[in-house]
Amino acid sequence: MFRSEKIKVAPGWEKHLRSRGRDSVEAIYRMVDGEVITRSSSTEVRRVELSEGRVEQTVFVKKYWAISARQLWSGALRGTFLGRSKVRREFENLDRLRAWGLNAPSPVAYGEERRAGWLVRSFLISESVPDPLPLDVFVRDVLPRQLETQRRVARRELIQRLADYTRRMHECRFVHHDYFWRNILLSDSSPERFWLIDAHKGRRQISSTQSRGRAKDLATLDAPAPHFFRRTERLRFFHCYAGHVKLTGKDKKFIRRVLRLAAPLREQQLRRVLEGHRVQTQRQS
């Protein structure tokens, strides 16, 4: 009773999803194929291989569902009752980033099921990044195994290209609000291209002069960096980001703000990066 459903599919995917009976919220929630990547009491992320003739396409299916009235109320102003849902925000943000020429997974579809206006189930489907590797894994595991000369070149390239990507994103007045290493992917273990994921918190700032959102993005990016990068390398990142050979007074003030925001995040984010290594080692043993 009072149930409503909304499905939005990216152009070119309608026939594909319809022919496989995956064009409804219920159908997506009945899916059992593919590999479960993460699961919690109210979320699931699944990797699924789709075949179209001889073409194999990997997609990720994210599912969210409400497990309590408290959960609904806590997100009432963030899409569970009013405003855009998490899946709709991420679908639109990924589409927006790609339109600006920034690498992001191609959104395939999102769906919402509401009862009496409350969002009880939703999903997002997006295409996979080719040979994805999270930035934290690259910095923690891949860089240290490289030869010294190769590692030095890779570190410099990583800093320059990541700073360039971040600057371009902010020049579009888009702030990610969840710009942690785990949400930045490299393709084929190379810093040549970056891909941005988990963009549901992202939004476009009204004015290009607003600095808090940009400072927060840089703070989350810098939080675990002192453990892995020298101070001169972190400063080089900001030079590349700002496009200045010499820092201005405004730059220095902005850096101080970034460092203040980063300080309370450092211990937690470093622990998350290092714990990821321990989890991976346990799985391999």
C-alpha positions as CSV (number, residue, x, y, z in Angstrom):
1,M,0.0,0.0,0.0
2,F,1.3,3.5,-0.9
3,R,4.2,1.8,-2.7
4,S,6.0,3.6,-5.5
5,E,9.0,2.8,-7.6
6,K,11.3,4.8,-9.7
7,I,13.9,3.5,-12.1
8,K,16.4,5.5,-14.2
9,V,18.5,3.8,-16.8
10,A,21.4,5.3,-18.7
11,P,20.9,5.4,-22.5
12,G,21.9,2.2,-24.2
13,W,21.3,0.0,-21.2
14,E,17.4,-0.1,-21.2
15,K,17.1,-3.1,-23.6
16,H,20.0,-5.0,-21.9
17,L,18.4,-4.8,-18.4
18,R,14.9,-5.4,-19.6
19,S,15.9,-8.5,-21.6
20,R,17.4,-10.0,-18.4
21,G,14.5,-9.0,-16.2
22,R,16.6,-6.6,-14.2
23,D,14.5,-3.5,-14.7
24,S,12.8,-3.3,-11.3
25,V,13.9,-2.9,-7.7
26,E,12.6,-6.4,-6.8
27,A,14.5,-8.0,-9.6
28,I,17.7,-6.4,-8.5
29,Y,17.2,-7.5,-4.9
30,R,16.6,-11.1,-6.1
31,M,19.9,-11.2,-7.8
32,V,22.2,-14.0,-6.5
33,D,24.8,-14.1,-9.3
34,G,28.1,-12.4,-9.1
35,E,30.5,-12.0,-6.2
36,V,29.7,-10.2,-3.0
37,I,32.4,-7.6,-2.3
38,T,31.1,-6.1,0.9
39,R,28.0,-6.6,3.0
40,S,26.5,-5.2,6.1
41,S,23.2,-5.2,7.9
42,S,21.8,-2.6,5.5
43,T,24.1,-2.6,2.4
44,E,25.6,-4.9,-0.2
45,V,28.0,-4.4,-3.0
46,R,28.2,-7.2,-5.7
47,R,30.4,-7.6,-8.7
48,V,28.5,-9.0,-11.7
49,E,29.7,-10.1,-15.1
50,L,27.3,-9.3,-17.9
51,S,27.6,-10.8,-21.4
52,E,26.4,-9.1,-24.6
53,G,27.2,-11.4,-27.4
54,R,31.0,-11.8,-27.3
55,V,31.5,-8.7,-25.1
56,E,32.0,-9.2,-21.3
57,Q,31.1,-6.2,-19.1
58,T,31.7,-6.0,-15.4
59,V,29.4,-3.9,-13.3
60,F,29.0,-3.2,-9.6
61,V,25.6,-3.4,-8.0
62,K,25.1,-1.4,-4.7
63,K,22.0,-2.1,-2.7
64,Y,20.8,-0.1,0.3
65,W,17.8,-0.9,2.5
66,A,16.3,0.4,5.7
67,I,16.4,-1.8,8.8
68,S,14.8,0.4,11.4
69,A,12.6,3.5,11.8
70,R,15.6,5.2,13.4
71,Q,17.7,4.8,10.2
72,L,14.9,6.3,8.2
73,W,14.5,9.3,10.5
74,S,18.3,9.9,10.6
75,G,18.4,10.3,6.8
76,A,15.0,12.0,6.4
77,L,16.6,15.2,5.1
78,R,19.2,13.3,3.0
79,G,16.9,11.4,0.7
80,T,15.0,8.8,2.8
81,F,12.1,11.2,2.9
82,L,13.1,14.6,1.6
83,G,15.7,15.4,-1.0
84,R,17.6,13.2,-3.4
85,S,18.5,9.7,-2.4
86,K,22.0,8.4,-2.1
87,V,21.8,6.4,-5.3
88,R,20.3,9.2,-7.3
89,R,23.1,11.6,-6.0
90,E,25.8,9.2,-7.0
91,F,24.3,8.4,-10.4
92,E,24.0,12.2,-11.2
93,N,27.5,13.0,-9.8
94,L,29.2,10.2,-11.8
95,D,27.4,11.4,-14.9
96,R,28.5,15.0,-14.2
97,L,32.1,14.1,-13.6
98,R,32.3,12.3,-16.9
99,A,30.7,15.2,-18.7
100,W,33.5,17.4,-17.4
101,G,36.1,15.0,-18.8
102,L,37.0,13.6,-15.4
103,N,37.4,9.8,-15.1
104,A,34.6,8.2,-13.2
105,P,32.7,4.9,-13.6
106,S,29.9,5.1,-16.1
107,P,26.5,5.0,-14.2
108,V,24.2,2.3,-15.6
109,A,21.0,2.6,-13.5
110,Y,19.5,3.5,-10.2
111,G,16.2,2.5,-8.6
112,E,14.2,3.5,-5.5
113,E,11.3,1.8,-3.8
114,R,9.3,4.0,-1.4
115,R,6.4,3.2,1.0
116,A,4.3,6.2,2.0
117,G,7.1,8.4,0.7
118,W,9.8,6.7,2.8
119,L,12.8,5.2,0.9
120,V,13.0,1.5,2.0
121,R,15.1,0.0,-0.8
122,S,17.4,1.4,-3.5
123,F,20.2,0.3,-5.8
124,L,22.9,1.7,-8.0
125,I,24.5,-0.1,-11.0
126,S,27.8,1.3,-12.4
127,E,30.4,0.0,-14.8
128,S,33.7,-1.3,-13.5
129,V,37.0,0.5,-13.9
130,P,39.4,-1.5,-16.0
131,D,41.9,-3.3,-13.7
132,P,41.1,-1.2,-10.7
133,L,43.5,-0.6,-7.8
134,P,42.7,1.7,-4.9
135,L,45.2,4.4,-4.3
136,D,45.8,3.2,-0.7
137,V,46.8,-0.2,-2.0
138,F,49.1,1.3,-4.6
139,V,50.9,3.6,-2.1
140,R,51.1,0.9,0.6
141,D,51.9,-2.2,-1.3
142,V,53.0,-1.5,-4.9
143,L,55.3,1.5,-4.6
144,P,57.6,-0.1,-1.9
145,R,58.2,-3.1,-4.1
146,Q,59.5,-1.1,-7.1
147,L,63.2,-0.4,-7.8
148,E,64.5,2.8,-6.4
149,T,64.7,4.7,-9.7
150,Q,61.3,3.4,-10.9
151,R,59.8,4.2,-7.5
152,R,61.1,7.8,-7.5
153,V,59.6,8.4,-11.0
154,A,56.3,6.8,-10.0
155,R,56.0,8.9,-6.8
156,R,56.7,12.1,-8.7
157,E,54.2,11.1,-11.4
158,L,51.6,10.1,-8.8
159,I,51.9,13.5,-7.0
160,Q,51.7,15.5,-10.2
161,R,48.8,13.7,-11.8
162,L,46.7,13.4,-8.6
163,A,47.2,17.2,-8.0
164,D,46.1,17.9,-11.6
165,Y,43.0,15.7,-11.3
166,T,42.1,17.3,-8.0
167,R,42.6,20.8,-9.4
168,R,40.4,20.1,-12.4
169,M,37.7,18.7,-10.2
170,H,37.7,21.8,-8.0
171,E,37.9,24.1,-11.0
172,C,34.5,22.6,-11.9
173,R,33.4,23.7,-8.4
174,F,32.8,20.1,-7.5
175,V,33.8,18.9,-4.0
176,H,33.8,15.2,-3.2
177,H,33.3,15.4,0.6
178,D,34.7,11.8,0.9
179,Y,38.0,12.2,-0.9
180,F,39.9,9.4,0.9
181,W,42.5,7.2,-0.8
182,R,40.1,4.2,-0.9
183,N,37.7,6.2,-3.1
184,I,40.4,7.0,-5.7
185,L,41.2,4.2,-8.2
186,L,44.2,3.7,-10.5
187,S,43.8,1.6,-13.6
188,D,46.3,-1.2,-14.2
189,S,48.5,-0.2,-11.3
190,S,49.5,3.0,-13.0
191,P,49.2,6.6,-11.8
192,E,48.6,7.7,-15.4
193,R,44.8,7.8,-14.9
194,F,42.7,8.3,-11.8
195,W,39.0,7.3,-11.3
196,L,36.7,8.7,-8.7
197,I,34.2,6.5,-6.9
198,D,31.7,6.7,-4.1
199,A,30.6,10.2,-5.1
200,H,27.2,10.3,-3.4
201,K,28.3,13.0,-0.9
202,G,29.7,15.2,-3.7
203,R,28.1,18.5,-4.6
204,R,28.8,21.5,-6.8
205,Q,29.6,24.7,-4.9
206,I,27.6,27.8,-5.8
207,S,30.7,30.0,-5.9
208,S,34.2,29.2,-7.0
209,T,35.5,31.3,-4.0
210,Q,34.2,28.9,-1.4
211,S,37.2,27.2,0.2
212,R,35.9,25.0,3.0
213,G,34.8,22.2,0.7
214,R,38.1,22.3,-1.2
215,A,40.1,22.4,2.0
216,K,38.2,19.4,3.4
217,D,38.9,17.4,0.2
218,L,42.6,18.1,0.5
219,A,42.6,17.3,4.2
220,T,41.1,13.9,3.8
221,L,43.6,13.3,1.0
222,D,46.5,14.4,3.2
223,A,45.4,12.6,6.4
224,P,47.5,9.4,6.0
225,A,50.2,11.1,3.8
226,P,52.9,11.9,6.4
227,H,53.5,8.2,7.0
228,F,54.2,7.6,3.3
229,F,55.4,10.9,1.8
230,R,58.1,13.4,2.7
231,R,57.1,16.9,3.6
232,T,58.7,18.2,0.4
233,E,56.6,15.8,-1.6
234,R,53.4,16.9,0.0
235,L,54.4,20.5,-0.6
236,R,55.1,19.7,-4.2
237,F,51.6,18.3,-4.5
238,F,50.2,21.7,-3.4
239,H,52.4,23.6,-5.8
240,C,51.0,21.4,-8.6
241,Y,47.5,21.8,-7.3
242,A,47.7,25.6,-7.0
243,G,49.7,26.0,-10.2
244,H,52.2,28.3,-8.4
245,V,55.9,27.9,-8.3
246,K,56.0,30.2,-5.3
247,L,53.3,30.1,-2.6
248,T,51.4,33.3,-2.0
249,G,50.1,34.5,1.4
250,K,46.7,33.2,0.5
251,D,48.1,29.8,-0.4
252,K,49.8,29.6,3.0
253,K,46.7,30.5,4.8
254,F,44.8,27.8,2.9
255,I,47.4,25.2,3.7
256,R,47.1,26.0,7.4
257,R,43.4,25.4,7.1
258,V,43.9,22.1,5.3
259,L,46.3,20.9,8.0
260,R,43.9,21.9,10.8
261,L,41.2,19.9,9.2
262,A,43.6,16.9,8.5
263,A,45.0,16.7,12.1
264,P,42.0,14.9,13.7
265,L,41.7,12.5,10.8
266,R,45.3,11.3,10.6
267,E,45.3,8.5,13.2
268,Q,42.1,7.0,12.0
269,Q,42.9,7.1,8.3
270,L,46.4,5.8,8.8
271,R,45.0,2.9,10.8
272,R,42.5,2.2,8.0
273,V,45.3,2.1,5.4
274,L,47.5,-0.2,7.5
275,E,44.7,-2.4,8.6
276,G,43.8,-3.0,4.9
277,H,47.3,-4.5,4.6
278,R,46.8,-6.8,7.5
279,V,43.4,-8.0,6.2
280,Q,45.0,-8.7,2.7
281,T,47.9,-10.6,4.3
282,Q,45.5,-12.7,6.4
283,R,43.5,-13.6,3.3
284,Q,46.6,-14.7,1.4
285,S,47.9,-16.9,4.3
